[in-house]
Amino acid sequence: MKETLAKEVQQTIERGQALNLIDVRELDEVESGHIPGIIHIPLGLLEFRMHELNKNEPYVIVCRSGGRSGNATRFLESQGFDVSNMVGGMLAWEGEVK
């Protein structure tokens, strides 16, 4: 499973580079603070909504601490997607939050 640090994600965004971020937390968690520009797909719905994603695009998966996003990353990887887990999740995030 590929992993990326929250700091690396933040630096990429601050450089103005586009990133496909998928937040797999529940709605109330996302509403209390999320990285601007995320795609919100709760982990429990991922299997049913993965048809919305493009296998030719890389994605970074985000959750609160890295556990659920790790599960999501492994699942999407097994389905042929180019994904990496943001280590430490939102607890490690120091960038802008909406």
Rosetta constraint file for C-alpha pairs under 8 A:
AtomPair CA 1 CA 73 HARMONIC 7.15 0.50
AtomPair CA 1 CA 74 HARMONIC 6.42 0.50
AtomPair CA 1 CA 77 HARMONIC 7.71 0.50
AtomPair CA 1 CA 84 HARMONIC 6.82 0.50
AtomPair CA 1 CA 85 HARMONIC 7.63 0.50
AtomPair CA 2 CA 83 HARMONIC 6.93 0.50
AtomPair CA 2 CA 84 HARMONIC 4.59 0.50
AtomPair CA 2 CA 85 HARMONIC 6.32 0.50
AtomPair CA 3 CA 84 HARMONIC 4.87 0.50
AtomPair CA 3 CA 85 HARMONIC 4.61 0.50
AtomPair CA 3 CA 86 HARMONIC 5.96 0.50
AtomPair CA 3 CA 87 HARMONIC 6.32 0.50
AtomPair CA 4 CA 8 HARMONIC 6.62 0.50
AtomPair CA 4 CA 9 HARMONIC 7.21 0.50
AtomPair CA 4 CA 60 HARMONIC 7.87 0.50
AtomPair CA 4 CA 84 HARMONIC 6.34 0.50
AtomPair CA 4 CA 85 HARMONIC 6.03 0.50
AtomPair CA 4 CA 86 HARMONIC 4.99 0.50
AtomPair CA 4 CA 87 HARMONIC 6.02 0.50
AtomPair CA 5 CA 9 HARMONIC 6.52 0.50
AtomPair CA 5 CA 86 HARMONIC 5.57 0.50
AtomPair CA 5 CA 87 HARMONIC 5.27 0.50
AtomPair CA 5 CA 88 HARMONIC 7.56 0.50
AtomPair CA 6 CA 10 HARMONIC 6.15 0.50
AtomPair CA 6 CA 86 HARMONIC 5.80 0.50
AtomPair CA 6 CA 87 HARMONIC 6.40 0.50
AtomPair CA 6 CA 88 HARMONIC 7.09 0.50
AtomPair CA 6 CA 89 HARMONIC 6.98 0.50
AtomPair CA 6 CA 90 HARMONIC 7.96 0.50
AtomPair CA 6 CA 92 HARMONIC 6.06 0.50
AtomPair CA 6 CA 93 HARMONIC 5.49 0.50
AtomPair CA 6 CA 94 HARMONIC 7.77 0.50
AtomPair CA 7 CA 11 HARMONIC 6.11 0.50
AtomPair CA 7 CA 93 HARMONIC 7.09 0.50
AtomPair CA 7 CA 94 HARMONIC 7.45 0.50
AtomPair CA 8 CA 12 HARMONIC 6.17 0.50
AtomPair CA 9 CA 13 HARMONIC 6.32 0.50
AtomPair CA 9 CA 86 HARMONIC 7.83 0.50
AtomPair CA 10 CA 14 HARMONIC 6.10 0.50
AtomPair CA 10 CA 93 HARMONIC 7.76 0.50
AtomPair CA 10 CA 94 HARMONIC 7.68 0.50
AtomPair CA 10 CA 95 HARMONIC 5.86 0.50
AtomPair CA 11 CA 15 HARMONIC 6.14 0.50
AtomPair CA 12 CA 16 HARMONIC 6.68 0.50
AtomPair CA 12 CA 17 HARMONIC 5.62 0.50
AtomPair CA 12 CA 18 HARMONIC 7.69 0.50
AtomPair CA 12 CA 19 HARMONIC 7.67 0.50
AtomPair CA 13 CA 17 HARMONIC 5.47 0.50
AtomPair CA 13 CA 18 HARMONIC 6.64 0.50
AtomPair CA 13 CA 19 HARMONIC 7.06 0.50
AtomPair CA 19 CA 58 HARMONIC 7.97 0.50
AtomPair CA 19 CA 59 HARMONIC 7.14 0.50
AtomPair CA 19 CA 60 HARMONIC 7.51 0.50
AtomPair CA 20 CA 38 HARMONIC 7.09 0.50
AtomPair CA 20 CA 39 HARMONIC 7.47 0.50
AtomPair CA 20 CA 57 HARMONIC 7.86 0.50
AtomPair CA 20 CA 58 HARMONIC 6.76 0.50
AtomPair CA 20 CA 59 HARMONIC 4.88 0.50
AtomPair CA 20 CA 60 HARMONIC 6.19 0.50
AtomPair CA 21 CA 37 HARMONIC 7.39 0.50
AtomPair CA 21 CA 38 HARMONIC 4.97 0.50
AtomPair CA 21 CA 39 HARMONIC 5.99 0.50
AtomPair CA 21 CA 59 HARMONIC 5.80 0.50
AtomPair CA 21 CA 60 HARMONIC 4.87 0.50
AtomPair CA 21 CA 61 HARMONIC 5.91 0.50
AtomPair CA 21 CA 62 HARMONIC 6.97 0.50
AtomPair CA 22 CA 38 HARMONIC 5.68 0.50
AtomPair CA 22 CA 39 HARMONIC 4.69 0.50
AtomPair CA 22 CA 40 HARMONIC 5.79 0.50
AtomPair CA 22 CA 41 HARMONIC 6.63 0.50
AtomPair CA 22 CA 59 HARMONIC 6.87 0.50
AtomPair CA 22 CA 60 HARMONIC 6.20 0.50
AtomPair CA 22 CA 61 HARMONIC 4.88 0.50
AtomPair CA 22 CA 62 HARMONIC 5.99 0.50
AtomPair CA 23 CA 30 HARMONIC 7.69 0.50
AtomPair CA 23 CA 38 HARMONIC 6.32 0.50
AtomPair CA 23 CA 39 HARMONIC 6.11 0.50
AtomPair CA 23 CA 40 HARMONIC 4.93 0.50
AtomPair CA 23 CA 41 HARMONIC 6.13 0.50
AtomPair CA 23 CA 42 HARMONIC 7.08 0.50
AtomPair CA 23 CA 61 HARMONIC 6.03 0.50
AtomPair CA 23 CA 62 HARMONIC 4.67 0.50
AtomPair CA 23 CA 63 HARMONIC 5.74 0.50
AtomPair CA 23 CA 69 HARMONIC 7.89 0.50
AtomPair CA 24 CA 40 HARMONIC 6.26 0.50
AtomPair CA 24 CA 41 HARMONIC 5.16 0.50
AtomPair CA 24 CA 42 HARMONIC 4.24 0.50
AtomPair CA 24 CA 43 HARMONIC 4.75 0.50
AtomPair CA 24 CA 46 HARMONIC 7.86 0.50
AtomPair CA 24 CA 61 HARMONIC 7.14 0.50
AtomPair CA 24 CA 62 HARMONIC 6.21 0.50
AtomPair CA 24 CA 63 HARMONIC 5.56 0.50
AtomPair CA 24 CA 68 HARMONIC 7.15 0.50
AtomPair CA 24 CA 69 HARMONIC 6.46 0.50
AtomPair CA 24 CA 72 HARMONIC 7.62 0.50
AtomPair CA 25 CA 29 HARMONIC 6.12 0.50
AtomPair CA 25 CA 30 HARMONIC 6.35 0.50
AtomPair CA 25 CA 40 HARMONIC 7.70 0.50
AtomPair CA 25 CA 41 HARMONIC 7.49 0.50
AtomPair CA 25 CA 42 HARMONIC 5.24 0.50
AtomPair CA 25 CA 43 HARMONIC 6.55 0.50
AtomPair CA 25 CA 62 HARMONIC 7.73 0.50
AtomPair CA 25 CA 63 HARMONIC 5.28 0.50
AtomPair CA 25 CA 64 HARMONIC 6.88 0.50
AtomPair CA 25 CA 68 HARMONIC 7.79 0.50
AtomPair CA 26 CA 30 HARMONIC 6.39 0.50
AtomPair CA 26 CA 42 HARMONIC 5.36 0.50
AtomPair CA 26 CA 43 HARMONIC 7.69 0.50
AtomPair CA 27 CA 31 HARMONIC 6.09 0.50
AtomPair CA 27 CA 42 HARMONIC 7.31 0.50
AtomPair CA 28 CA 32 HARMONIC 6.31 0.50
AtomPair CA 29 CA 33 HARMONIC 6.88 0.50
AtomPair CA 30 CA 34 HARMONIC 5.40 0.50
AtomPair CA 30 CA 40 HARMONIC 7.82 0.50
AtomPair CA 33 CA 97 HARMONIC 5.67 0.50
AtomPair CA 33 CA 98 HARMONIC 5.41 0.50
AtomPair CA 34 CA 38 HARMONIC 7.50 0.50
AtomPair CA 34 CA 90 HARMONIC 7.78 0.50
AtomPair CA 34 CA 97 HARMONIC 5.17 0.50
AtomPair CA 34 CA 98 HARMONIC 5.39 0.50
AtomPair CA 35 CA 95 HARMONIC 7.71 0.50
AtomPair CA 35 CA 96 HARMONIC 6.37 0.50
AtomPair CA 35 CA 97 HARMONIC 4.95 0.50
AtomPair CA 35 CA 98 HARMONIC 6.20 0.50
AtomPair CA 36 CA 96 HARMONIC 7.23 0.50
AtomPair CA 36 CA 97 HARMONIC 6.34 0.50
AtomPair CA 36 CA 98 HARMONIC 5.80 0.50
AtomPair CA 41 CA 45 HARMONIC 6.40 0.50
AtomPair CA 41 CA 46 HARMONIC 6.04 0.50
AtomPair CA 41 CA 49 HARMONIC 7.42 0.50
AtomPair CA 42 CA 46 HARMONIC 6.37 0.50
AtomPair CA 43 CA 68 HARMONIC 7.08 0.50
AtomPair CA 43 CA 69 HARMONIC 7.94 0.50
AtomPair CA 43 CA 72 HARMONIC 6.65 0.50
AtomPair CA 45 CA 49 HARMONIC 6.14 0.50
AtomPair CA 46 CA 50 HARMONIC 5.67 0.50
AtomPair CA 46 CA 72 HARMONIC 7.59 0.50
AtomPair CA 49 CA 53 HARMONIC 7.80 0.50
AtomPair CA 50 CA 76 HARMONIC 7.97 0.50
AtomPair CA 54 CA 81 HARMONIC 7.72 0.50
AtomPair CA 55 CA 80 HARMONIC 6.68 0.50
AtomPair CA 55 CA 81 HARMONIC 4.91 0.50
AtomPair CA 55 CA 82 HARMONIC 6.64 0.50
AtomPair CA 56 CA 81 HARMONIC 7.58 0.50
AtomPair CA 56 CA 82 HARMONIC 7.43 0.50
AtomPair CA 57 CA 81 HARMONIC 7.87 0.50
AtomPair CA 57 CA 82 HARMONIC 6.71 0.50
AtomPair CA 58 CA 81 HARMONIC 7.43 0.50
AtomPair CA 58 CA 82 HARMONIC 4.81 0.50
AtomPair CA 58 CA 83 HARMONIC 5.69 0.50
AtomPair CA 59 CA 82 HARMONIC 6.30 0.50
AtomPair CA 59 CA 83 HARMONIC 4.73 0.50
AtomPair CA 59 CA 84 HARMONIC 6.47 0.50
AtomPair CA 60 CA 83 HARMONIC 5.69 0.50
AtomPair CA 60 CA 84 HARMONIC 4.97 0.50
AtomPair CA 60 CA 85 HARMONIC 5.83 0.50
AtomPair CA 60 CA 86 HARMONIC 6.35 0.50
AtomPair CA 61 CA 69 HARMONIC 5.40 0.50
AtomPair CA 61 CA 70 HARMONIC 7.75 0.50
AtomPair CA 61 CA 72 HARMONIC 7.22 0.50
AtomPair CA 61 CA 73 HARMONIC 6.46 0.50
AtomPair CA 61 CA 83 HARMONIC 6.98 0.50
AtomPair CA 61 CA 84 HARMONIC 6.17 0.50
AtomPair CA 61 CA 85 HARMONIC 5.00 0.50
AtomPair CA 61 CA 86 HARMONIC 5.92 0.50
AtomPair CA 62 CA 66 HARMONIC 6.80 0.50
AtomPair CA 62 CA 69 HARMONIC 5.35 0.50
AtomPair CA 62 CA 85 HARMONIC 6.65 0.50
AtomPair CA 62 CA 86 HARMONIC 5.55 0.50
AtomPair CA 62 CA 89 HARMONIC 5.51 0.50
AtomPair CA 62 CA 90 HARMONIC 7.12 0.50
AtomPair CA 63 CA 67 HARMONIC 7.30 0.50
AtomPair CA 63 CA 68 HARMONIC 6.12 0.50
AtomPair CA 63 CA 69 HARMONIC 5.31 0.50
AtomPair CA 63 CA 86 HARMONIC 7.97 0.50
AtomPair CA 63 CA 89 HARMONIC 5.05 0.50
AtomPair CA 63 CA 90 HARMONIC 6.22 0.50
AtomPair CA 64 CA 68 HARMONIC 7.91 0.50
AtomPair CA 64 CA 88 HARMONIC 7.45 0.50
AtomPair CA 64 CA 89 HARMONIC 4.81 0.50
AtomPair CA 64 CA 90 HARMONIC 4.76 0.50
AtomPair CA 64 CA 91 HARMONIC 6.01 0.50
AtomPair CA 65 CA 87 HARMONIC 7.38 0.50
AtomPair CA 65 CA 88 HARMONIC 4.64 0.50
AtomPair CA 65 CA 89 HARMONIC 4.15 0.50
AtomPair CA 65 CA 90 HARMONIC 6.10 0.50
AtomPair CA 65 CA 91 HARMONIC 5.71 0.50
AtomPair CA 65 CA 92 HARMONIC 7.54 0.50
AtomPair CA 66 CA 70 HARMONIC 5.84 0.50
AtomPair CA 66 CA 85 HARMONIC 7.05 0.50
AtomPair CA 66 CA 86 HARMONIC 6.45 0.50
AtomPair CA 66 CA 87 HARMONIC 5.35 0.50
AtomPair CA 66 CA 88 HARMONIC 4.88 0.50
AtomPair CA 66 CA 89 HARMONIC 4.64 0.50
AtomPair CA 67 CA 71 HARMONIC 6.52 0.50
AtomPair CA 68 CA 72 HARMONIC 6.19 0.50
AtomPair CA 69 CA 73 HARMONIC 5.86 0.50
AtomPair CA 69 CA 85 HARMONIC 5.93 0.50
AtomPair CA 69 CA 86 HARMONIC 7.37 0.50
AtomPair CA 69 CA 89 HARMONIC 7.80 0.50
AtomPair CA 70 CA 74 HARMONIC 6.21 0.50
AtomPair CA 70 CA 85 HARMONIC 5.65 0.50
AtomPair CA 71 CA 75 HARMONIC 6.19 0.50
AtomPair CA 72 CA 76 HARMONIC 6.06 0.50
AtomPair CA 73 CA 77 HARMONIC 5.91 0.50
AtomPair CA 73 CA 83 HARMONIC 5.91 0.50
AtomPair CA 73 CA 84 HARMONIC 6.13 0.50
AtomPair CA 73 CA 85 HARMONIC 5.90 0.50
AtomPair CA 74 CA 78 HARMONIC 6.20 0.50
AtomPair CA 75 CA 79 HARMONIC 6.54 0.50
AtomPair CA 76 CA 80 HARMONIC 6.52 0.50
AtomPair CA 76 CA 81 HARMONIC 5.41 0.50
AtomPair CA 76 CA 82 HARMONIC 7.82 0.50
AtomPair CA 76 CA 83 HARMONIC 6.97 0.50
AtomPair CA 77 CA 81 HARMONIC 4.96 0.50
AtomPair CA 77 CA 82 HARMONIC 6.38 0.50
AtomPair CA 77 CA 83 HARMONIC 6.28 0.50
AtomPair CA 87 CA 92 HARMONIC 7.64 0.50
AtomPair CA 88 CA 92 HARMONIC 4.99 0.50
AtomPair CA 88 CA 93 HARMONIC 7.81 0.50
AtomPair CA 89 CA 93 HARMONIC 6.64 0.50
